[in-house]
Amino acid sequence: MKAELKAKFLQHLNQKNQDKGFTLIELLVVIIIIGILSAIALPSYLNQVTKAKQSEAKNYVGVVNRTQLVYYADNARFASSVTALSAGLPTRTTNYDYEITNDSTSATFEATTLQPELLKSYAGGVVALPSGLTPTAACQTEGASNVAPIVLYTSDGAACASINQIMK
């Protein structure tokens, strides 16, 4: 009886060892599921990365517009460079090139993308009106472009050109 019990026990242990691991079908199902999930998630992830890169330029346009207002209130003129504003902003990052152009009554800040196939470009403007008001505008290109949008200055203030849209 002992030999028979021993044989059954060894047969049971041998059967357990054979059941370890995954079948080829199970592995293929898991790989297909991972592929489907990554196909859904990857475009969303890339879209969020693009938005994050563009938010850098949007924030800089807002900061420069506000800083130009303060600079104008203190100096009765607009700053001619990003460094003159003392806002701690760089003139170039990995995604954008930044530049200020100005005259006696207005200043334009351009954020031109270094990745024109992927990112939008932005511009901001401040104008000093005879009434003492200093209205601002913030514009973005319709799509990805390495040409900054145009800020128009009129007797009423600053505005985006019609081919551009106001930043949201």
Beta strands, then each sheet from edge to edge (+ up, - down):
strand 1: 96-102
strand 2: 106-113
strand 3: 122-127
strand 4: 136-140
strand 5: 151-154
strand 6: 157-160
strand 7: 165-166
sheet 1: 1+ 2- 3+ 4- 7+
sheet 2: 5+ 6-
end
